[in-house]
Every structure is written in structure tokens, then in C-alpha cells.
């Protein structure tokens, strides 16, 4: 069992470490806000670190989107890739030699070992364990290789990973500042890969090494990392380092209490910015998620003239003054879009007419957006008055085509909705430019036996609510990936719900 090492409260340093693998996630902003408030309340430092060692999922433009989106909602970091600091570099891809040196230390002191299994061998191992109804995990076979066998494999040029040697017996206990002591039996802790065969570290190694070298005092992250914490504790022990304090925040949840996901809610910060949500409303909403803001008593509400909903409206300044981490509720906070829209409406109504107009002009009526729309339709209209007729779908928030518009001939409603659901991951995985979108849509159509005409017609109907529009792919690009995908999700949610309500109705098929 391990013990806690006390840290000086006067030296508070916290961090967030998003991965540039796509649009910045609302969960990143939520955890970032909690870290910022914690640091500012204690005169500490807030660090932004980019975890870009997963080269298979790396998206080049994502880092800049992270910077822009987090700043949009009002987060400001003291150290990071774009602002510098005394403990850089702050991109993990620029720290690979640091990780390799630390892995060498673990190999030398017996806390790590080389493993030479191929991906195919590991998959066979996993399938065998699942067939035997055992939890899939590495079986530790490479622990028993002799030094001579290791050298022979290296001399033969065999790729290898480096794994943590978890003690075979005993347990690891750590304190979660929100939950108390948590213990994991070592029998349930995997020999985690620390360094991949491509020479890049895994999250576990890089996270611990960086947190130590960057002098992070408090790790405030989502509760999904609780099960990884014993591996991190063992790494601190292996290096002989004091550990930070751990705070695992409750996960954001959908209305059905499932973990928030893009299947049920827009999770991209870019979406909320482009859809016209105000940053102060989004920050306020995320501040409600942790449950750390003291709620006024009924007497205070009556005496102040507020209603209970108005008590939920507060600024970052209010959070810094009143947020109490001891009040955080461990029940999963619900990411309720209805509540967010109400909150955003309250902020909109508090703007002056001039501020409201400025907000419109900076988002849905910006010069950039209007210029992109104008280029789509200039050759398709005869009077400027037709601008709205041709472009309404690009300015509307909710477009829901009727079956008469979106249902192809000889296709059932069920088949069409299934194909729309199949299109969604293809769109999500595609780069948002003409040739990539064209290839992705043609590929999914060919795979599912839908013609190019049917595929494009369905997506056009979902995006525009009409059978006619400016060029589809160009319209998708102008409308943006986050909002286009949200529109497909909303269409599916509406039609699937309608299908359930009419479960006894015959499948709807258009006449040939």
C-alpha cells in the first residue's frame, strides 16, 4: 500500500491536457473551467499542455481550434504551447527524448520490461481471454524473458513495447479528494504499455512524467480516469517521486444519465460558437455542472426578489468568489440543452440592442459567413430579394424535411433512416473539404448499395429541407462540420422518435 505525500498549498499548479484529435470537446472546457477556478482561488498557476502523441488520431488543425474555443468561453492559461513558460515544451510530441530517458530509468530499476508480441498475437490473446470469460489484459508473458532472449530479439530487429511491471501481489491505495481513499488490488491492474513500438509514450507515462516535471500539485480530471490512477501511483513510486493530489470530477451526462456523447448531444465547442450561443452563457452553464456554487436559501431568494432559475445565473468572477469544491456533487451532472438554451436566452435579453446586433454580426451574420453564402448563390438568383429564399437553410437553426422530400423512391422509411445513421460516422471521419466529402459519401453509398443520386439527395434534404439548393458539398463546407453533423443527428432523433410513436403503422414507401 502506498501513502500520500503532502504538498504545499501555496504552490498550487494545475493543468488540462487535451488531445488534438478533432473538435474541442465541451468536457475539456468543463474540466478546464474547474482547473482555472481552483488555481485562481489559490493564487496558483493554470497550465495547458497538448497531448499529441497519438499519431494515428492526430488532426493538424485541432490544436488551434482548442486554443480558440477555450479562449472563446473565457479560459486563460498561464503556461502553454502558445504562451510559453518555465517548464516547456508544452507539446508532448516535443518531449519524446524526455520520456525515453525516463523509460530507461524504469528498465534499469526493474519497474519496466520489454515485450515483443505483435498486434496479431495480442489480439489472439484477447480473444482467448474473452472466450474463457476472463477480462482481456496482457498476460505478462514477456516478464519472464531472460536478458539473453531480450538481446536476441532486439538484435533481430523485433519491434517492442515497454510495459510497467505491476507488483504481482498487494494493492495500491490513493486518496481522491472528492471520494476519500480508493484501493485497487494489483491483480486487477494491467501491465500497461508505457512506450509504444513507434517510440511514442502512452498517456500513462507521459502524463506522470509531465505532471512531475511541470510541478503539478493537483490533478483535476474526469472520473473516467479513476481506474488509471493506480498505474500512475505506481509510476510515481517507481520513480521515487511525491504524488500530486487527485480530484476526479463527475462526468457530464445525457438526460438518460448515460455519458455525454456526440450520438445524443452536440459535444463540439465549435458547434456552440457557430450556432450562436454566447460564451458567457456557455461558461455559466459549465459552471453549474460541478455543483460547487452555493445555492441561495429560500429566504435569500425571497428577500432578493430572485426566482430559483435566476439564482443559476453567475459570472466567472462570481465563481472565483463563491465556488466551493467541497460542495461538488458526485452524481453525474446532466448536460441539458433545454437548460442551456434557457440560460443563453437570459443572457441575450440582458444585452443592449447594440450588443445584440454586435453578437449577431459576429456569428450567424458575420461578414465572413455572409460572403461564403453569397458566393454559393450569386449565379443562381435573379434579384437580391431571392437571397433569403435560396439561403434560408444556412441561417435557420432547425430544418426538418418531410418524408415526401427526403424519402427516395422505392426506399422504406426504416431503410432510409438506417442509411442516414450509416452516413453519420462517415461524415464525422471525413475531412471537411470537397474531394474528401465527395469520396466519403460515394464510398458509404457504394458500401450500402445506395446510388450517388440517392445519397446526395437524402443529405441535401436533411441539410436544406428541400430537394433544391446551392451545390450540396459547397453548402456543407459553408455551414460547417459541427452544425452539419448536428443537423443530421437532429433529423435522425426526430424521425426515429416519430417512428416509435407510430410503431403500429405500416412502413412508408413512396410510389415508384
Secondary structure, 3 states (H helix, E strand, C coil): CCCCCCCCHHHCEEEECCCCCCCCEHHHHHHHHHHHHHHHHCCCEEEECECCCCCCCCCCCHHHHHHHHHHHCCCCCCEECCCECCCCCCEHHHCHHHHHHHHHHHHHHCCEEEECCCHHHHHHHHHHHHHCCCCCCCCCHHHHCCHHHHHHHHHCCCCCEEEECCCCCCEEEEEECCCEEEEEEHHHCCCCEEECCCCCECHHHHHHHHHHHCCCCEEEEEHHHHHHHHHHHHHHHHHCCCCCEEEEECCCECCCCCECCCCCCCCEHHHHHHCCCCHHHHHHHHHHHCCCCCCCCHHHHHHHCCCCCHHHCCCHHHHHHHCCHHHCCCCCCECCHHHHHHHHHHHHHCCCHHHHHHHHHHCCCCHHHHHHHHHHHCCCCCCHHHHHHHHHHHHCCCCCCCHHHHCCCCCEHHHHHHHHHHHHHHHHHCCCCHHHHHHHHHHHHHHCCCCHHHHHHHHHHHHHCCCCCCCHHHHHHHHCHHHHHHHHHHHHHHHHHHHHHCCCCCCCECCC
